[in-house]
Amino acid sequence: MKHNKNLGLEGLRGLACMAVMIGHFSYVFHPYLASLFRPVPFSIKPSAFERLVSIPPLTLAYSADAAVSIFFVMSGCVLTTKFFMAKEIPALQSAAAKRYIRLGLPSFASIFLAWILWRSGAIYTAHANEIGVAGWVSGWYAGPFMFIDVFIDGLAGAPLFARTALNPALWTIQVELIGSIVLFAIISLFGKRPILLIDLPPTNRASRSLVKFVFGEEDEHEEALYGTANHRVSEGSRGRYAGQGTVQEAWVQ
């Protein structure tokens, strides 16, 4: 039996998975813990608990976005390890050819399961607000969903367009797929040679995620890492960076 796994990365992956799970459940009942999921409408005030646990480093225990950023950087590292060990382009070609299948099939299966649960009534969010959860919850899985949507979302929507009404968490699959193909292409062309990067201000979630996946670079405006306390501070200074960009040299390694 081969023991070629990096146990350090495996442990980090496990901790990140726990943070994602805790975060997703927490955001339903404590929406102010997330920088993306505010109550809709703004009908409630932050609780004392939310204000307390929004202080770093407590946010690392439930910050799903920070954990996803870790996943992206880890994916880029793991996907290129075989190439840098073998120094063979076919290793990248093989990985690129399998990438859609490896990402698409699990995504399709999860979307199919979500449709079955929704169709059977196991997923019902229409009256979610009545139990005091975040306002955005009632808008999820509102439907209607046709059976054909399973195939549209599963085979093309999630991996290519981040269209994931039946499983919104699958927005990461598009970043994983596009990011891995871009990463394989860059390494095939440049190997370990330095390349010129244009470091632009972060414009949206997808562009920031692709940067993390391909170059392993953490964005200085990453709100989720520090929670809502840092979010409020960074919002006030963000205008200083509008329209600014830098040119830098990076090594593909």
C-alpha contacts under 8 A as a table, 3 or more apart, distances in Angstrom:
res1	aa1	res2	aa2	distance
5	K	10	E	7.67
6	N	9	L	5.45
6	N	10	E	6.33
7	L	10	E	4.84
7	L	11	G	6.08
8	G	11	G	5.21
8	G	12	L	6.26
9	L	12	L	4.96
9	L	13	R	5.99
9	L	74	M	7.52
10	E	13	R	5.00
10	E	14	G	6.28
11	G	14	G	5.09
11	G	15	L	6.40
12	L	15	L	5.16
12	L	16	A	6.16
13	R	16	A	5.08
13	R	17	C	6.11
13	R	71	F	7.11
14	G	17	C	5.05
14	G	18	M	6.33
15	L	18	M	5.13
15	L	19	A	6.33
16	A	19	A	5.02
16	A	20	V	6.26
16	A	64	A	7.83
16	A	67	A	4.81
16	A	68	V	7.44
16	A	70	I	7.32
16	A	71	F	7.59
17	C	20	V	5.13
17	C	21	M	6.24
17	C	67	A	7.25
18	M	21	M	5.14
18	M	22	I	6.07
18	M	61	A	7.91
18	M	62	Y	7.81
19	A	22	I	5.20
19	A	23	G	5.83
19	A	60	L	7.20
19	A	61	A	5.31
19	A	62	Y	4.45
19	A	63	S	6.01
19	A	64	A	5.75
19	A	67	A	6.45
20	V	23	G	5.05
20	V	24	H	6.06
20	V	62	Y	6.40
20	V	63	S	6.73
20	V	64	A	4.23
20	V	65	D	7.68
20	V	67	A	6.38
20	V	68	V	7.62
21	M	24	H	5.40
21	M	25	F	6.40
21	M	62	Y	7.73
21	M	64	A	7.60
22	I	25	F	5.42
22	I	26	S	5.95
22	I	61	A	7.57
22	I	62	Y	5.31
22	I	64	A	7.94
23	G	26	S	5.01
23	G	27	Y	5.99
23	G	61	A	7.92
23	G	62	Y	4.29
23	G	63	S	5.73
23	G	64	A	5.33
24	H	27	Y	5.41
24	H	28	V	6.94
24	H	64	A	7.00
25	F	28	V	5.68
25	F	29	F	7.41
26	S	29	F	5.67
26	S	30	H	5.55
26	S	31	P	7.27
26	S	33	L	7.54
26	S	62	Y	7.72
27	Y	30	H	4.94
27	Y	31	P	4.41
27	Y	32	Y	7.31
27	Y	33	L	6.29
27	Y	34	A	6.34
27	Y	37	F	7.07
27	Y	134	A	7.47
28	V	31	P	5.90
28	V	133	V	5.64
28	V	134	A	5.45
28	V	137	V	6.92
29	F	132	G	7.25
29	F	133	V	4.77
29	F	134	A	6.00
30	H	33	L	5.95
30	H	50	E	6.70
30	H	133	V	7.53
30	H	134	A	7.09
31	P	34	A	5.86
31	P	37	F	5.73
31	P	38	R	5.52
31	P	39	P	6.06
31	P	134	A	5.69
32	Y	35	S	7.04
32	Y	37	F	7.11
32	Y	38	R	5.85
32	Y	39	P	7.40
32	Y	46	P	6.23
32	Y	50	E	6.40
32	Y	228	T	7.04
33	L	50	E	6.06
33	L	53	V	7.78
33	L	54	S	6.31
33	L	227	G	6.51
33	L	228	T	6.31
34	A	37	F	5.44
34	A	38	R	7.07
34	A	63	S	7.47
34	A	224	A	7.02
34	A	227	G	6.50
34	A	228	T	6.58
35	S	38	R	7.01
35	S	223	E	6.80
35	S	224	A	6.18
35	S	227	G	6.53
35	S	228	T	5.72
35	S	231	H	6.73
37	F	136	W	7.29
38	R	42	F	7.48
38	R	134	A	7.42
38	R	135	G	7.89
38	R	136	W	7.78
39	P	42	F	5.30
39	P	43	S	7.14
39	P	44	I	7.37
39	P	134	A	5.00
39	P	135	G	4.87
39	P	136	W	6.47
40	V	43	S	7.32
40	V	134	A	6.86
40	V	135	G	4.24
40	V	136	W	5.64
41	P	135	G	6.27
42	F	45	K	7.72
46	P	50	E	6.05
46	P	51	R	6.69
47	S	50	E	5.17
47	S	51	R	6.39
48	A	51	R	5.16
48	A	52	L	6.17
49	F	52	L	5.10
49	F	53	V	6.27
50	E	53	V	5.50
50	E	54	S	6.03
51	R	54	S	5.34
51	R	55	I	7.35
52	L	55	I	6.11
53	V	56	P	7.73
53	V	58	L	5.74
53	V	59	T	6.43
54	S	58	L	6.81
54	S	59	T	5.79
54	S	226	Y	7.53
54	S	227	G	5.42
54	S	228	T	5.80
54	S	229	A	5.83
55	I	58	L	5.91
55	I	59	T	6.41
55	I	226	Y	7.32
55	I	227	G	7.14
55	I	229	A	6.31
56	P	59	T	5.33
56	P	60	L	7.23
56	P	226	Y	5.61
56	P	227	G	7.28
57	P	60	L	5.72
57	P	61	A	7.99
57	P	226	Y	7.14
58	L	61	A	5.86
58	L	62	Y	7.91
59	T	62	Y	5.72
59	T	63	S	5.66
59	T	225	L	6.91
59	T	226	Y	5.89
59	T	227	G	5.68
60	L	63	S	5.31
60	L	66	A	7.45
60	L	225	L	6.56
60	L	226	Y	7.31
63	S	66	A	5.42
63	S	67	A	6.40
63	S	224	A	6.02
63	S	225	L	6.24
63	S	226	Y	7.94
63	S	227	G	7.07
64	A	67	A	5.04
64	A	68	V	6.15
64	A	224	A	7.56
65	D	68	V	5.01
65	D	69	S	6.22
65	D	224	A	5.53
65	D	225	L	7.09
66	A	69	S	5.08
66	A	70	I	6.47
66	A	222	E	7.88
66	A	224	A	5.66
66	A	225	L	4.85
67	A	70	I	5.03
67	A	71	F	6.35
68	V	71	F	4.85
68	V	72	F	6.30
69	S	72	F	5.18
69	S	73	V	6.43
69	S	209	S	6.87
69	S	212	K	6.65
69	S	213	F	7.92
69	S	218	E	7.91
70	I	73	V	5.26
70	I	74	M	6.08
71	F	74	M	5.06
71	F	75	S	5.99
72	F	75	S	5.12
72	F	76	G	6.36
72	F	176	E	7.16
72	F	209	S	7.23
72	F	212	K	6.11
72	F	213	F	4.53
72	F	216	G	7.68
73	V	76	G	5.30
73	V	77	C	6.36
73	V	212	K	5.64
73	V	213	F	4.95
73	V	214	V	7.48
73	V	215	F	7.65
73	V	216	G	4.82
73	V	217	E	7.86
74	M	77	C	5.04
74	M	78	V	6.06
74	M	213	F	7.86
75	S	78	V	5.18
75	S	79	L	5.91
75	S	176	E	7.86
75	S	213	F	6.92
76	G	79	L	5.36
76	G	80	T	6.43
76	G	180	S	6.88
76	G	183	L	7.38
76	G	213	F	5.43
76	G	214	V	6.03
76	G	215	F	7.79
76	G	216	G	7.32
77	C	80	T	5.59
77	C	81	T	6.26
78	V	81	T	5.30
78	V	82	K	7.79
79	L	82	K	7.00
79	L	95	A	7.69
79	L	180	S	7.66
80	T	83	F	5.36
80	T	84	F	6.47
80	T	92	L	7.73
80	T	184	F	7.76
81	T	84	F	5.34
81	T	85	M	6.24
82	K	85	M	5.14
82	K	86	A	6.08
82	K	87	K	7.99
82	K	91	A	6.89
83	F	86	A	5.20
83	F	87	K	5.14
83	F	88	E	5.94
83	F	89	I	7.06
83	F	91	A	5.80
83	F	92	L	6.44
84	F	87	K	5.16
84	F	88	E	7.97
84	F	253	Q	7.85
86	A	91	A	7.74
88	E	91	A	5.73
88	E	92	L	7.54
89	I	92	L	5.33
89	I	93	Q	6.42
89	I	188	S	6.53
90	P	93	Q	4.80
90	P	94	S	5.96
91	A	94	S	5.26
91	A	95	A	6.27
92	L	95	A	5.08
92	L	96	A	6.03
92	L	184	F	6.06
92	L	188	S	7.58
93	Q	96	A	5.12
93	Q	97	A	6.12
93	Q	184	F	7.95
94	S	97	A	5.19
94	S	98	K	6.38
95	A	98	K	5.29
95	A	99	R	6.02
96	A	99	R	5.15
96	A	100	Y	7.79
96	A	180	S	7.54
96	A	181	I	6.32
96	A	184	F	7.09
97	A	100	Y	7.16
98	K	101	I	5.50
98	K	102	R	6.14
99	R	102	R	5.19
99	R	103	L	6.16
99	R	177	L	6.83
99	R	180	S	7.88
100	Y	103	L	5.29
100	Y	104	G	5.43
100	Y	159	P	7.71
100	Y	177	L	6.72
101	I	104	G	5.02
101	I	105	L	5.71
102	R	105	L	6.10
102	R	106	P	7.10
103	L	106	P	6.06
103	L	107	S	6.38
103	L	159	P	7.38
103	L	173	I	6.74
103	L	177	L	7.27
104	G	107	S	5.11
104	G	108	F	6.00
104	G	154	G	6.88
104	G	155	L	6.37
104	G	159	P	6.35
105	L	108	F	5.08
105	L	109	A	6.18
105	L	154	G	7.86
106	P	109	A	5.05
106	P	110	S	6.23
107	S	110	S	5.22
107	S	111	I	6.21
107	S	154	G	5.98
107	S	158	A	7.34
107	S	159	P	7.98
107	S	170	L	7.14
107	S	173	I	7.83
108	F	111	I	5.13
108	F	112	F	6.06
108	F	150	V	7.28
108	F	151	F	7.32
108	F	153	D	7.60
108	F	154	G	4.07
108	F	155	L	6.45
109	A	112	F	5.10
109	A	113	L	6.18
109	A	154	G	7.69
110	S	113	L	5.07
110	S	114	A	6.11
110	S	167	N	7.43
111	I	114	A	4.95
111	I	115	W	6.17
111	I	150	V	6.12
111	I	153	D	7.51
111	I	154	G	6.18
111	I	166	L	5.79
111	I	167	N	5.97
112	F	115	W	5.13
112	F	116	I	6.33
112	F	150	V	5.73
112	F	154	G	7.77
113	L	116	I	5.10
113	L	117	L	6.26
114	A	117	L	5.11
114	A	118	W	6.08
114	A	166	L	6.10
114	A	167	N	6.82
115	W	118	W	5.01
115	W	119	R	5.88
115	W	145	F	7.53
115	W	147	F	7.67
115	W	150	V	6.99
115	W	166	L	6.60
116	I	119	R	5.09
116	I	120	S	6.07
117	L	120	S	5.23
117	L	121	G	6.26
117	L	122	A	4.99
117	L	123	I	5.78
118	W	121	G	5.18
118	W	122	A	5.74
118	W	123	I	4.73
118	W	124	Y	7.07
118	W	141	Y	7.43
119	R	122	A	7.59
119	R	123	I	7.99
120	S	123	I	7.78
121	G	124	Y	6.12
123	I	141	Y	7.33
124	Y	127	H	7.81
124	Y	141	Y	7.31
124	Y	142	A	7.83
125	T	128	A	5.02
125	T	137	V	6.61
125	T	138	S	4.81
125	T	139	G	7.33
125	T	140	W	6.84
125	T	141	Y	6.82
125	T	142	A	6.90
126	A	129	N	7.99
126	A	138	S	5.15
126	A	139	G	7.46
126	A	142	A	6.77
127	H	130	E	5.68
127	H	131	I	7.92
127	H	138	S	6.55
128	A	131	I	5.96
128	A	132	G	7.37
128	A	133	V	6.46
128	A	137	V	6.49
128	A	138	S	5.34
129	N	132	G	5.29
129	N	133	V	5.54
129	N	134	A	6.98
129	N	135	G	6.26
129	N	137	V	7.63
129	N	138	S	6.64
130	E	133	V	7.62
133	V	137	V	7.17
134	A	137	V	5.89
135	G	138	S	6.43
135	G	139	G	7.90
136	W	139	G	5.54
136	W	140	W	7.09
137	V	140	W	5.53
138	S	141	Y	7.81
138	S	142	A	7.17
139	G	142	A	5.74
140	W	165	A	7.66
141	Y	165	A	6.92
141	Y	166	L	6.52
145	F	149	D	6.35
146	M	149	D	5.32
146	M	150	V	7.49
147	F	150	V	5.59
147	F	151	F	7.58
148	I	151	F	5.46
148	I	152	I	6.33
149	D	152	I	4.90
149	D	153	D	5.75
149	D	154	G	7.90
150	V	153	D	5.47
150	V	154	G	5.63
150	V	166	L	7.83
151	F	154	G	4.98
151	F	155	L	5.55
151	F	156	A	7.73
152	I	155	L	5.69
152	I	156	A	5.69
152	I	157	G	5.79
153	D	156	A	5.61
153	D	157	G	3.90
153	D	158	A	5.38
153	D	163	R	6.21
153	D	164	T	6.06
153	D	165	A	7.82
153	D	166	L	7.77
154	G	157	G	6.11
154	G	158	A	5.86
154	G	159	P	7.52
155	L	158	A	7.09
155	L	159	P	7.04
156	A	159	P	5.68
156	A	160	L	5.38
156	A	161	F	6.94
157	G	160	L	5.66
157	G	161	F	5.00
157	G	162	A	5.75
157	G	163	R	4.52
157	G	164	T	6.47
158	A	161	F	5.78
158	A	162	A	4.40
158	A	163	R	5.03
158	A	164	T	5.39
158	A	170	L	6.20
158	A	171	W	6.44
158	A	173	I	6.41
158	A	174	Q	6.30
159	P	162	A	6.20
159	P	171	W	7.97
159	P	173	I	5.26
159	P	174	Q	4.45
159	P	177	L	6.55
160	L	174	Q	5.44
160	L	177	L	7.77
160	L	178	I	7.93
161	F	174	Q	6.51
162	A	170	L	7.00
162	A	171	W	4.69
162	A	172	T	7.54
162	A	173	I	7.24
162	A	174	Q	5.58
163	R	168	P	7.83
163	R	171	W	7.19
164	T	167	N	5.17
164	T	168	P	4.79
164	T	169	A	7.48
164	T	170	L	6.17
164	T	171	W	6.63
165	A	168	P	5.52
167	N	170	L	5.93
168	P	171	W	6.24
169	A	172	T	6.88
170	L	173	I	5.47
170	L	174	Q	7.81
171	W	174	Q	6.00
171	W	175	V	7.35
172	T	175	V	5.21
172	T	176	E	6.18
173	I	176	E	4.93
173	I	177	L	6.07
174	Q	177	L	5.19
174	Q	178	I	6.02
174	Q	179	G	7.99
175	V	178	I	5.39
175	V	179	G	5.42
175	V	206	A	6.91
175	V	209	S	6.69
175	V	210	L	6.03
175	V	213	F	7.77
176	E	179	G	5.21
176	E	180	S	5.89
176	E	213	F	7.44
177	L	180	S	5.36
177	L	181	I	6.37
178	I	181	I	5.27
178	I	182	V	6.16
178	I	210	L	7.92
179	G	182	V	5.18
179	G	183	L	6.00
179	G	210	L	5.59
179	G	213	F	5.90
179	G	214	V	5.95
180	S	183	L	4.94
180	S	184	F	6.08
180	S	213	F	7.57
180	S	214	V	7.23
181	I	184	F	5.15
181	I	185	A	6.17
182	V	185	A	5.11
182	V	186	I	6.17
182	V	214	V	7.23
183	L	186	I	5.21
183	L	187	I	6.23
183	L	214	V	5.38
184	F	187	I	5.31
184	F	188	S	6.04
185	A	188	S	5.10
185	A	189	L	6.25
186	I	189	L	5.24
186	I	190	F	5.93
186	I	191	G	7.41
186	I	252	V	7.89
187	I	190	F	5.19
187	I	191	G	4.55
187	I	192	K	7.43
187	I	252	V	6.65
188	S	191	G	5.90
190	F	193	R	5.33
190	F	194	P	7.37
190	F	195	I	7.31
190	F	252	V	7.23
191	G	252	V	6.29
191	G	253	Q	7.18
192	K	251	W	6.20
192	K	252	V	4.99
192	K	253	Q	5.21
193	R	251	W	6.20
193	R	252	V	6.47
194	P	249	E	6.43
194	P	250	A	5.48
194	P	251	W	4.40
194	P	252	V	6.37
195	I	249	E	5.86
195	I	250	A	5.63
195	I	251	W	6.32
195	I	252	V	7.33
196	L	247	V	7.20
196	L	248	Q	6.13
196	L	249	E	4.85
196	L	250	A	6.48
197	L	247	V	5.91
197	L	248	Q	5.46
197	L	249	E	5.96
197	L	250	A	6.77
198	I	245	G	7.18
198	I	246	T	6.12
198	I	247	V	4.79
198	I	248	Q	6.58
199	D	245	G	5.56
199	D	246	T	5.07
199	D	247	V	5.83
199	D	248	Q	7.03
200	L	244	Q	6.90
200	L	245	G	4.54
200	L	246	T	6.60
201	P	241	Y	6.76
201	P	242	A	6.92
201	P	243	G	7.02
201	P	244	Q	6.41
201	P	245	G	6.02
202	P	205	R	7.90
202	P	207	S	6.81
202	P	208	R	5.84
202	P	219	D	7.51
202	P	221	H	7.71
203	T	207	S	6.70
203	T	208	R	7.43
204	N	207	S	5.59
204	N	208	R	6.41
205	R	208	R	5.32
205	R	209	S	6.15
206	A	209	S	5.10
206	A	210	L	6.24
207	S	210	L	5.20
207	S	211	V	6.40
208	R	211	V	5.26
208	R	212	K	6.47
208	R	219	D	6.96
209	S	212	K	5.17
209	S	213	F	6.22
210	L	213	F	5.02
210	L	214	V	6.08
211	V	214	V	5.41
211	V	215	F	5.68
211	V	216	G	6.81
211	V	217	E	6.26
211	V	218	E	7.97
212	K	215	F	5.57
212	K	216	G	4.38
212	K	217	E	4.84
212	K	218	E	6.01
212	K	219	D	7.86
213	F	216	G	5.64
213	F	217	E	7.92
215	F	252	V	7.82
218	E	222	E	7.47
219	D	222	E	5.48
221	H	234	S	7.09
221	H	238	R	7.99
222	E	225	L	6.13
222	E	226	Y	7.94
223	E	226	Y	5.96
223	E	227	G	6.18
223	E	228	T	7.40
223	E	230	N	6.49
223	E	231	H	5.20
223	E	234	S	7.59
224	A	227	G	4.96
224	A	228	T	7.50
224	A	231	H	7.60
226	Y	229	A	6.96
226	Y	230	N	5.51
226	Y	231	H	7.39
227	G	230	N	5.88
227	G	231	H	6.26
228	T	231	H	4.64
228	T	232	R	6.18
229	A	232	R	5.58
229	A	233	V	6.80
230	N	233	V	5.09
230	N	234	S	6.03
231	H	234	S	5.23
231	H	235	E	6.10
232	R	235	E	5.43
232	R	236	G	7.01
233	V	236	G	5.70
233	V	237	S	7.16
234	S	237	S	5.35
234	S	238	R	5.95
235	E	238	R	5.40
236	G	239	G	7.33
237	S	240	R	5.93
238	R	241	Y	5.84
238	R	242	A	7.15
239	G	242	A	5.26
241	Y	244	Q	5.44
